[in-house]
Amino acid sequence: MHDLHLATTWVGWLSLAIFIVGYYFIAAEDTYRINKAKPALLAGTGIFMLIGFYFAINGMDGHILEKEVEHLIVEISGIFFFLFVAMTYIEAMIDRGVFMVLRYNLVSKGYSYGKLFWVTGLLAFFISPIADNLTTALILSTVLLTIDKENRAFLVPSAINIVVAANAGGAWSPFGDITTLMVWVDGRAEFTEFLYLFPAAFLGWGVTALLLSRFVPKGTPPFNINEEPAKILEGGKVIMGLFGLTIFFAIVSHQALHLPAMWGMLFGLAILKLYIYKINESESETNINVFSWIAKVENDTLLFFFGILAAVGGLHFLGFLEYFTALYDTFGATAVNIAVGFLSAVVDNVPVMSAVLKANPNMGTDPMVIQEQWMLVTMTAGVGGSLISFGSAAGVGVMGKMHGIYTFASHMKLAWTVLVGYIVSVIVWYVQFNMFHIG
């Protein structure tokens, strides 16, 4: 990190103002009917253009800024291409009828809206530790839309449930969320130590789900008994297997080969394209265009991530994100780590966790206490992202998939249920780690 402190200069205050205005328009997406990617991208690129201008007129060394942006590009591209491949696979599975089969199997059993709410939530909680929270949320929000794309009374609480479950499930696995992966890779906790967060994550989600279930309508989704059973089209089952293999490649790339996780994802995409080439060249009448799947990827979601991460990276470069770490000495690690959850909901948990790791704040002197505090901040950063719709990758992904249904406004009406679950998670952590020292 550079030694410049630009937060209190005119470029610092103006950049902060740009971020706040951009954040306002992101939050008010429904009011102004403006896609969230536009203000996010404008803020993210604009802040660095402004910093570059400041460097130029003051004759400062531009190489410092250049190195910062290069580092930021590597960070963002890792997330960008990871999501790009995951979304392409999801579009491929939609095209091959995978989700229609899952929907048929759920609806044809006569499950009520309430039972479907709980089934999709449980699936989200237990799939996300393996497949990551964003991919899980994208898959299950697609399932929700295929169940009943008209019933907002069912879709909104179910979407919130999936986001909360995916984030909570991702908190107790190094592969479940980008933030947990960062903590693990940085050597702050062993692989098995994350598993001790299961009780806090599960009970926190369970309480939120219980409260949300009160808003789920009675009855069952529309289903015609004469409806033909859905079938997975040619190549669908293999594509499902390739998707699992691609996630495996991502884990191996990062864990064993010292490559970015997105490298394994792109390798998996290459294999998918070769498989589709094989199908098209066979005697089968099927003719698939992989680029038609890529064309359907929610590019607005990807560009939103680029913009918001660039904007936060700009504030970090200016020195803003370092201020909150000084609070550890003033208020103590427990209080600040709990507050990190609320900050991660507003700013995004990835740069917040990055700032915490880089600042290496005072978590205590006892090794056991230090480990307990790192588990707390890992949990709050991951679970806290659910408090606001775009506070986590899962939330942003579902906003893109369920555009106009799951929005900032619709989430905030029921956000109190998420807050109650968040408080429960913190209480469970306190009892387990601080009182009984289990973990």
C-alpha positions as CSV (number, residue, x, y, z in Angstrom):
1,M,0.0,0.0,0.0
2,H,1.2,3.5,-0.8
3,D,2.0,6.2,1.8
4,L,-0.3,8.8,0.3
5,H,-3.2,10.1,2.4
6,L,-5.7,11.7,0.0
7,A,-8.9,11.2,1.9
8,T,-9.0,14.8,3.2
9,T,-8.0,16.5,-0.1
10,W,-10.5,17.8,-2.5
11,V,-10.2,14.7,-4.7
12,G,-11.0,12.5,-1.7
13,W,-14.1,14.4,-0.7
14,L,-15.3,14.7,-4.3
15,S,-14.7,10.9,-4.8
16,L,-16.7,10.2,-1.7
17,A,-19.5,12.4,-2.9
18,I,-19.5,10.6,-6.3
19,F,-19.7,7.2,-4.4
20,I,-22.6,8.4,-2.2
21,V,-24.6,9.8,-5.2
22,G,-23.9,6.6,-7.2
23,Y,-25.0,4.5,-4.2
24,Y,-28.2,6.5,-4.0
25,F,-29.1,5.8,-7.6
26,I,-28.3,2.1,-7.2
27,A,-30.6,2.0,-4.1
28,A,-33.3,3.9,-5.9
29,E,-33.2,1.8,-9.1
30,D,-37.0,1.2,-9.1
31,T,-37.8,4.9,-8.5
32,Y,-35.7,6.3,-11.4
33,R,-36.0,3.2,-13.6
34,I,-32.3,3.2,-14.1
35,N,-30.3,-0.1,-14.2
36,K,-28.0,-0.4,-11.2
37,A,-25.0,-1.1,-13.5
38,K,-25.0,2.5,-14.9
39,P,-24.5,4.5,-11.7
40,A,-22.1,1.8,-10.4
41,L,-19.9,1.8,-13.5
42,L,-20.0,5.6,-13.7
43,A,-18.9,6.0,-10.1
44,G,-16.2,3.3,-10.3
45,T,-14.6,4.5,-13.4
46,G,-15.2,8.2,-12.6
47,I,-13.4,8.1,-9.2
48,F,-10.2,6.7,-10.8
49,M,-10.4,9.2,-13.7
50,L,-10.6,11.9,-11.0
51,I,-7.7,10.5,-9.1
52,G,-5.7,10.3,-12.3
53,F,-6.5,14.0,-13.1
54,Y,-5.4,14.9,-9.5
55,F,-2.1,13.1,-10.0
56,A,-1.5,14.8,-13.4
57,I,-2.1,18.4,-12.3
58,N,0.0,17.9,-9.2
59,G,2.9,16.3,-11.0
60,M,2.7,13.2,-8.9
61,D,4.2,9.8,-9.7
62,G,1.6,8.1,-11.9
63,H,3.2,4.7,-11.5
64,I,1.7,4.5,-8.0
65,L,-1.8,4.8,-9.4
66,E,-1.0,2.5,-12.3
67,K,0.2,-0.3,-10.0
68,E,-3.0,0.2,-7.8
69,V,-5.3,-0.1,-10.8
70,E,-3.4,-3.1,-12.2
71,H,-3.8,-4.9,-8.9
72,L,-7.5,-3.9,-8.8
73,I,-8.0,-5.2,-12.3
74,V,-6.6,-8.6,-11.3
75,E,-9.0,-8.7,-8.3
76,I,-12.0,-7.7,-10.3
77,S,-11.3,-9.9,-13.3
78,G,-11.1,-12.9,-11.0
79,I,-14.6,-12.2,-9.8
80,F,-15.9,-11.1,-13.2
81,F,-14.8,-14.1,-15.2
82,F,-15.8,-16.5,-12.4
83,L,-19.4,-15.1,-12.5
84,F,-19.3,-15.0,-16.3
85,V,-18.6,-18.8,-16.6
86,A,-21.1,-19.7,-13.8
87,M,-23.8,-17.7,-15.5
88,T,-23.1,-19.3,-18.9
89,Y,-23.5,-22.7,-17.4
90,I,-26.8,-21.7,-15.8
91,E,-28.1,-20.5,-19.2
92,A,-26.9,-23.7,-20.7
93,M,-28.8,-25.7,-18.1
94,I,-31.9,-23.6,-18.6
95,D,-31.7,-24.2,-22.4
96,R,-31.4,-28.0,-21.8
97,G,-34.4,-28.1,-19.6
98,V,-32.7,-29.0,-16.4
99,F,-34.6,-26.5,-14.3
100,M,-37.9,-27.3,-15.9
101,V,-37.4,-30.9,-14.7
102,L,-36.6,-29.8,-11.2
103,R,-39.6,-27.5,-11.3
104,Y,-41.8,-30.3,-12.6
105,N,-40.6,-32.7,-9.9
106,L,-41.3,-30.1,-7.2
107,V,-44.7,-28.9,-8.4
108,S,-46.1,-32.3,-9.6
109,K,-45.7,-33.6,-6.1
110,G,-48.4,-31.1,-5.0
111,Y,-46.0,-29.2,-2.8
112,S,-47.6,-26.0,-1.3
113,Y,-46.0,-22.6,-1.7
114,G,-44.9,-22.9,2.0
115,K,-43.2,-26.3,1.4
116,L,-41.5,-25.0,-1.7
117,F,-40.2,-22.0,0.3
118,W,-38.5,-24.4,2.8
119,V,-37.2,-26.8,0.2
120,T,-35.5,-24.1,-1.9
121,G,-34.1,-22.5,1.3
122,L,-32.6,-25.8,2.6
123,L,-31.1,-26.5,-0.9
124,A,-29.5,-23.0,-0.9
125,F,-28.0,-23.5,2.5
126,F,-26.4,-26.9,1.8
127,I,-25.4,-26.3,-1.9
128,S,-23.6,-23.0,-1.3
129,P,-20.7,-24.3,0.8
130,I,-19.7,-26.4,-2.3
131,A,-20.8,-24.4,-5.3
132,D,-20.4,-20.9,-3.7
133,N,-23.2,-18.6,-2.7
134,L,-23.7,-16.7,-5.9
135,T,-23.9,-19.7,-8.2
136,T,-26.3,-21.4,-5.7
137,A,-28.5,-18.3,-5.5
138,L,-28.6,-17.9,-9.3
139,I,-29.6,-21.6,-9.8
140,L,-32.4,-21.5,-7.2
141,S,-33.8,-18.1,-8.2
142,T,-34.2,-19.6,-11.7
143,V,-36.1,-22.5,-10.1
144,L,-38.4,-20.1,-8.4
145,L,-39.2,-18.3,-11.6
146,T,-40.0,-21.7,-13.3
147,I,-42.3,-22.6,-10.4
148,D,-44.5,-19.5,-10.7
149,K,-43.2,-16.3,-12.3
150,E,-46.3,-14.3,-11.6
151,N,-46.9,-14.7,-7.9
152,R,-44.8,-11.9,-6.3
153,A,-46.2,-12.7,-2.8
154,F,-44.4,-16.1,-3.1
155,L,-41.4,-14.9,-5.1
156,V,-40.2,-12.0,-2.9
157,P,-40.0,-13.8,0.5
158,S,-38.6,-16.9,-1.3
159,A,-35.9,-14.9,-3.0
160,I,-34.9,-13.2,0.3
161,N,-34.8,-16.7,1.9
162,I,-32.5,-18.0,-0.9
163,V,-30.1,-15.1,-0.6
164,V,-29.9,-15.4,3.2
165,A,-29.6,-19.2,3.1
166,A,-26.9,-19.0,0.4
167,N,-24.9,-16.4,2.3
168,A,-25.3,-18.3,5.6
169,G,-24.3,-21.6,4.0
170,G,-21.3,-19.9,2.4
171,A,-20.1,-18.6,5.7
172,W,-19.0,-22.0,7.1
173,S,-17.0,-23.1,4.2
174,P,-13.8,-21.6,2.6
175,F,-15.4,-22.2,-0.8
176,G,-18.8,-20.8,0.0
177,D,-18.0,-17.1,-0.3
178,I,-15.2,-15.0,-1.6
179,T,-14.7,-13.5,1.9
180,T,-14.2,-16.9,3.5
181,L,-11.8,-17.9,0.8
182,M,-9.8,-14.7,1.4
183,V,-9.6,-15.4,5.2
184,W,-8.5,-19.0,4.5
185,V,-5.9,-18.2,1.9
186,D,-4.5,-15.4,4.1
187,G,-3.9,-18.1,6.8
188,R,-6.2,-16.6,9.4
189,A,-8.0,-19.9,10.0
190,E,-7.6,-23.6,9.2
191,F,-10.0,-25.3,6.8
192,T,-11.8,-27.2,9.7
193,E,-12.2,-24.1,11.8
194,F,-14.8,-22.7,9.4
195,L,-17.0,-25.7,10.1
196,Y,-17.5,-24.5,13.6
197,L,-19.6,-21.6,12.2
198,F,-22.3,-24.0,11.1
199,P,-24.5,-23.6,14.2
200,A,-24.5,-19.8,14.1
201,A,-25.1,-19.8,10.3
202,F,-27.8,-22.4,10.4
203,L,-29.8,-21.0,13.3
204,G,-29.5,-17.5,12.1
205,W,-30.9,-18.5,8.7
206,G,-33.5,-20.7,10.3
207,V,-35.0,-17.8,12.4
208,T,-35.1,-15.5,9.4
209,A,-36.8,-18.3,7.3
210,L,-39.3,-18.9,10.1
211,L,-40.2,-15.2,10.1
212,L,-40.3,-14.9,6.3
213,S,-42.5,-18.0,6.0
214,R,-45.4,-16.1,7.6
215,F,-45.5,-13.9,4.5
216,V,-45.7,-16.9,2.0
217,P,-49.2,-17.3,0.6
218,K,-51.3,-20.4,1.1
219,G,-52.1,-22.8,-1.7
220,T,-50.1,-24.5,-4.4
221,P,-48.6,-23.3,-7.7
222,P,-50.6,-23.7,-10.9
223,F,-50.2,-27.2,-12.3
224,N,-52.1,-28.9,-15.1
225,I,-52.4,-32.7,-14.4
226,N,-52.3,-33.2,-18.1
227,E,-49.0,-31.5,-18.3
228,E,-46.3,-33.5,-20.1
229,P,-43.4,-34.5,-17.8
230,A,-40.4,-32.3,-18.4
231,K,-37.4,-33.9,-19.9
232,I,-33.7,-33.0,-19.9
233,L,-32.7,-32.4,-23.5
234,E,-29.7,-33.9,-25.2
235,G,-26.4,-33.0,-23.5
236,G,-28.2,-31.6,-20.4
237,K,-27.0,-34.3,-17.9
238,V,-23.4,-34.1,-19.2
239,I,-23.5,-30.3,-18.9
240,M,-24.6,-30.7,-15.2
241,G,-21.6,-33.0,-14.7
242,L,-19.3,-30.5,-16.5
243,F,-20.5,-27.7,-14.3
244,G,-19.6,-29.7,-11.2
245,L,-16.2,-30.5,-12.7
246,T,-15.7,-26.8,-13.5
247,I,-16.3,-25.9,-9.8
248,F,-13.8,-28.6,-9.0
249,F,-11.3,-27.1,-11.4
250,A,-11.8,-23.7,-9.8
251,I,-11.0,-25.1,-6.3
252,V,-8.0,-27.0,-7.6
253,S,-6.7,-24.0,-9.5
254,H,-6.8,-21.9,-6.4
255,Q,-5.8,-24.4,-3.8
256,A,-3.2,-26.6,-5.5
257,L,-2.0,-24.9,-8.7
258,H,-1.6,-21.3,-7.3
259,L,-3.8,-20.0,-10.1
260,P,-6.9,-17.7,-9.8
261,A,-10.2,-19.6,-9.3
262,M,-11.5,-18.1,-12.5
263,W,-8.7,-19.8,-14.4
264,G,-10.3,-23.2,-13.6
265,M,-13.7,-21.8,-14.4
266,L,-12.5,-20.7,-17.9
267,F,-10.9,-24.1,-18.4
268,G,-14.3,-25.6,-17.6
269,L,-15.9,-23.3,-20.1
270,A,-13.4,-24.4,-22.8
271,I,-14.4,-28.1,-22.1
272,L,-18.1,-27.2,-22.4
273,K,-17.5,-25.5,-25.8
274,L,-15.6,-28.6,-27.0
275,Y,-18.4,-30.9,-25.8
276,I,-21.0,-28.8,-27.7
277,Y,-18.8,-29.0,-30.8
278,K,-18.8,-32.8,-30.4
279,I,-22.6,-32.8,-30.2
280,N,-23.0,-30.5,-33.3
281,E,-20.5,-32.6,-35.3
282,S,-22.3,-35.9,-34.5
283,E,-25.2,-37.4,-36.4
284,S,-27.6,-35.9,-33.9
285,E,-30.1,-33.3,-35.2
286,T,-29.3,-31.1,-32.3
287,N,-27.6,-27.8,-33.2
288,I,-26.5,-25.8,-30.2
289,N,-24.8,-22.4,-30.3
290,V,-22.8,-21.8,-27.1
291,F,-22.6,-18.1,-27.8
292,S,-26.4,-17.9,-27.6
293,W,-26.0,-18.9,-23.9
294,I,-23.3,-16.3,-23.4
295,A,-25.5,-13.6,-25.0
296,K,-28.2,-14.3,-22.3
297,V,-25.7,-13.7,-19.4
298,E,-26.8,-10.8,-17.1
299,N,-24.1,-8.4,-18.3
300,D,-25.7,-5.7,-16.2
301,T,-24.9,-7.8,-13.1
302,L,-21.3,-8.2,-14.2
303,L,-20.8,-4.5,-15.0
304,F,-22.4,-3.6,-11.6
305,F,-19.8,-5.7,-9.9
306,F,-17.0,-4.1,-11.9
307,G,-18.3,-0.6,-11.1
308,I,-18.9,-1.1,-7.4
309,L,-15.6,-2.9,-6.7
310,A,-13.7,-0.3,-8.7
311,A,-15.5,2.5,-6.7
312,V,-14.7,0.9,-3.4
313,G,-11.1,0.2,-4.6
314,G,-10.8,4.0,-5.3
315,L,-12.0,4.9,-1.8
316,H,-9.5,2.3,-0.4
317,F,-6.7,3.9,-2.5
318,L,-7.6,7.4,-1.2
319,G,-7.5,6.1,2.4
320,F,-11.2,6.0,3.5
321,L,-11.5,2.3,4.2
322,E,-8.5,2.4,6.7
323,Y,-10.3,4.6,9.1
324,F,-12.7,2.0,10.5
325,T,-9.9,-0.4,11.5
326,A,-8.6,2.2,14.0
327,L,-11.9,1.6,15.8
328,Y,-10.7,-1.8,17.0
329,D,-8.5,-0.1,19.6
330,T,-11.3,2.2,20.7
331,F,-14.3,-0.1,20.9
332,G,-12.8,-3.6,21.0
333,A,-12.7,-6.3,18.4
334,T,-16.1,-7.9,19.2
335,A,-18.1,-4.7,18.7
336,V,-16.3,-3.6,15.6
337,N,-16.5,-7.1,14.0
338,I,-20.2,-7.1,14.6
339,A,-20.4,-3.7,13.0
340,V,-18.5,-5.0,10.0
341,G,-21.6,-7.0,9.1
342,F,-23.6,-3.8,8.7
343,L,-20.8,-2.1,6.8
344,S,-20.5,-5.1,4.4
345,A,-24.2,-4.8,3.6
346,V,-23.7,-1.2,2.5
347,V,-20.3,-1.3,0.8
348,D,-20.0,-5.0,-0.3
349,N,-18.3,-7.7,1.8
350,V,-15.4,-8.4,-0.5
351,P,-13.6,-5.0,-0.2
352,V,-14.5,-4.7,3.5
353,M,-12.9,-8.0,4.2
354,S,-9.9,-7.0,2.0
355,A,-9.5,-3.9,4.1
356,V,-9.7,-5.8,7.4
357,L,-7.1,-8.3,6.2
358,K,-4.7,-5.6,4.8
359,A,-5.0,-3.5,8.0
360,N,-4.4,-6.5,10.2
361,P,-6.2,-4.8,13.2
362,N,-5.7,-5.7,16.8
363,M,-7.9,-8.7,17.5
364,G,-6.4,-9.4,20.9
365,T,-3.3,-11.1,22.4
366,D,-4.5,-14.6,23.3
367,P,-4.2,-16.9,20.2
368,M,-7.6,-18.5,21.0
369,V,-9.3,-15.1,21.2
370,I,-7.7,-14.0,18.0
371,Q,-9.0,-17.1,16.2
372,E,-12.5,-16.6,17.7
373,Q,-12.5,-13.0,16.4
374,W,-11.5,-13.9,12.9
375,M,-14.3,-16.4,12.9
376,L,-16.7,-13.7,14.0
377,V,-15.7,-11.2,11.3
378,T,-15.8,-14.0,8.7
379,M,-19.3,-14.8,9.7
380,T,-20.6,-11.2,10.0
381,A,-19.0,-10.1,6.7
382,G,-20.7,-13.0,4.9
383,V,-24.0,-13.1,6.7
384,G,-24.3,-9.3,7.0
385,G,-24.3,-8.9,3.3
386,S,-27.9,-10.3,3.3
387,L,-29.1,-7.2,5.2
388,I,-29.4,-5.2,2.0
389,S,-30.3,-6.7,-1.4
390,F,-27.0,-5.7,-3.1
391,G,-24.7,-6.3,-0.1
392,S,-23.6,-9.7,-1.4
393,A,-22.9,-11.4,-4.6
394,A,-25.9,-13.7,-4.1
395,G,-28.2,-10.7,-3.7
396,V,-26.9,-8.9,-6.7
397,G,-27.2,-12.1,-8.8
398,V,-30.8,-12.7,-7.8
399,M,-31.7,-9.0,-8.5
400,G,-30.4,-9.5,-12.0
401,K,-32.2,-12.9,-12.5
402,M,-35.5,-11.7,-10.9
403,H,-35.4,-8.2,-12.4
404,G,-38.3,-6.0,-11.2
405,I,-39.4,-8.6,-8.6
406,Y,-36.6,-8.9,-6.2
407,T,-35.5,-5.3,-5.8
408,F,-33.9,-3.1,-3.2
409,A,-37.4,-1.8,-2.1
410,S,-39.0,-5.3,-1.9
411,H,-36.1,-6.6,0.1
412,M,-36.1,-3.7,2.6
413,K,-39.8,-4.2,3.4
414,L,-38.8,-7.6,4.9
415,A,-35.2,-6.8,5.9
416,W,-36.1,-6.8,9.6
417,T,-36.4,-10.6,9.4
418,V,-32.8,-10.7,8.2
419,L,-31.7,-8.4,11.0
420,V,-33.3,-10.7,13.6
421,G,-31.5,-13.7,12.1
422,Y,-28.2,-11.8,12.1
423,I,-28.6,-11.0,15.8
424,V,-29.3,-14.7,16.5
425,S,-26.1,-15.7,14.6
426,V,-24.0,-13.3,16.7
427,I,-25.6,-14.6,19.9
428,V,-24.9,-18.2,19.0
429,W,-21.3,-17.3,18.1
430,Y,-20.9,-15.6,21.5
431,V,-22.3,-18.5,23.4
432,Q,-20.3,-21.1,21.4
433,F,-17.0,-19.4,21.1
434,N,-16.8,-16.9,23.9
435,M,-18.6,-18.7,26.8
436,F,-17.9,-22.4,26.0
437,H,-14.9,-21.9,23.7
438,I,-16.1,-24.6,21.3
439,G,-14.2,-24.0,18.1
